[in-house]
Amino acid sequence: MKAIDKFGRYLGLLDITVGEEELKLDVRLKDKHKLMSSLSKSKSNDISEDQIILISDVLLKILKRSYLPYYDSKEDVSDAQTDEEIKQNLEVSQALEAFMTQKFEKLISAISVAFGWTTQDKITSQMNNLKKNP
């Protein structure tokens, strides 16, 4: 059996739904490592600002990798891009950041469920507990 036959089914994008948005995300193993590390430190609901910033940065990088029309892995905007390409990237980047601002918690939840770290029922239960005990 060839390796691609055995492992090929794992190729592709991660499909998640965030609110009403269906997303196809280009997630890499190193993204998952960073998210796991930060989220595991926050099990006690005592998450630091540094952890939130790291999580935000990783999620935004995943979104940009998945949706920028001219993504460069080293930088979001490359010197080799035309003014029009830079403009398109900037517009999409602003939209992605606005999406993150409005849907941050739902995005984290959807990714956590997709990775099998939790279930939607557990998330709902935790949110209800937080509302009861602020």
C-alpha positions in Angstrom: 0.0 0.0 0.0 1.3 3.4 -1.0 1.5 6.1 1.7 -0.8 8.5 -0.3 -3.4 5.7 -0.4 -3.2 5.4 3.4 -2.9 9.0 4.4 -4.3 10.9 1.4 -7.7 11.2 3.0 -6.2 13.6 5.5 -5.3 16.1 2.8 -7.5 19.2 2.4 -9.0 22.0 4.4 -10.6 22.0 7.8 -14.4 22.6 7.4 -16.0 24.5 10.2 -19.1 26.7 10.7 -18.8 29.9 12.7 -22.2 31.3 13.3 -23.7 31.4 9.8 -20.4 31.3 8.0 -19.0 28.1 6.6 -15.3 28.2 6.5 -12.6 26.1 4.8 -9.4 26.6 6.7 -5.8 25.8 5.7 -4.6 24.7 9.1 -1.1 23.5 9.6 0.3 21.2 12.4 2.3 24.1 13.9 -0.9 26.1 14.2 -2.5 23.3 16.1 0.5 23.1 18.4 0.4 26.8 19.3 -3.4 26.7 19.9 -3.2 23.5 22.0 -0.4 25.0 24.1 -2.2 28.3 24.7 -5.6 26.7 25.3 -4.3 24.1 27.6 -2.8 26.8 29.8 -6.3 28.3 30.1 -8.1 25.3 31.4 -8.7 27.1 34.7 -10.5 29.9 32.9 -7.6 32.1 33.9 -6.3 33.0 30.5 -3.6 35.7 30.2 -3.6 38.6 27.7 -0.4 37.1 26.2 -2.3 33.8 25.6 -5.2 35.6 24.0 -2.8 37.5 21.7 -1.1 34.3 20.7 -4.4 32.6 20.0 -5.6 35.6 18.0 -2.4 35.8 16.0 -2.6 32.1 15.1 -6.3 32.3 14.1 -5.7 35.4 12.0 -2.8 33.7 10.3 -5.0 30.7 9.5 -7.7 33.0 8.1 -5.2 34.9 6.0 -3.6 31.8 4.7 -7.0 30.5 3.8 -8.6 33.6 2.3 -6.0 36.2 1.2 -5.9 36.3 -2.6 -2.1 36.8 -2.6 -0.9 35.1 0.6 2.9 35.1 1.3 3.9 32.8 4.1 6.7 35.1 5.2 4.6 38.3 5.1 1.0 39.1 4.4 2.0 41.5 1.6 5.1 40.8 -0.5 7.2 43.4 -2.3 6.7 41.5 -5.6 3.0 42.2 -5.5 1.4 44.9 -7.7 -0.4 47.8 -6.1 -3.8 46.2 -7.1 -2.8 42.9 -5.4 -1.7 44.8 -2.2 -5.0 46.7 -2.2 -7.0 43.4 -2.6 -5.0 41.8 0.3 -5.5 44.9 2.5 -9.3 44.8 1.9 -9.5 41.1 2.7 -7.2 41.5 5.7 -9.5 44.2 7.1 -12.6 42.1 6.6 -10.9 39.1 8.2 -9.9 41.2 11.3 -13.5 42.5 11.5 -14.8 38.9 11.3 -12.3 37.9 14.1 -13.4 40.9 16.3 -17.1 39.9 16.0 -16.7 36.1 16.0 -13.6 35.4 18.1 -15.2 33.2 20.7 -17.2 31.3 18.2 -14.2 30.7 16.0 -12.2 29.3 18.9 -15.1 27.1 19.8 -15.6 25.8 16.3 -11.9 24.9 15.9 -11.8 23.2 19.3 -14.8 21.1 18.3 -13.3 20.3 14.9 -10.1 19.2 16.5 -12.0 17.0 18.9 -10.8 18.9 22.0 -14.3 19.4 23.2 -18.0 19.2 22.2 -20.5 21.8 21.5 -22.5 20.6 24.4 -19.6 21.1 26.8 -19.0 24.6 25.4 -22.7 25.5 25.8 -22.6 24.2 29.4 -19.5 26.2 30.3 -21.0 29.4 28.8 -24.2 28.9 30.8 -22.1 28.4 34.0 -20.2 31.6 33.2 -23.4 33.5 32.8 -24.8 32.2 36.1 -21.5 32.8 38.0 -19.9 35.9 36.5 
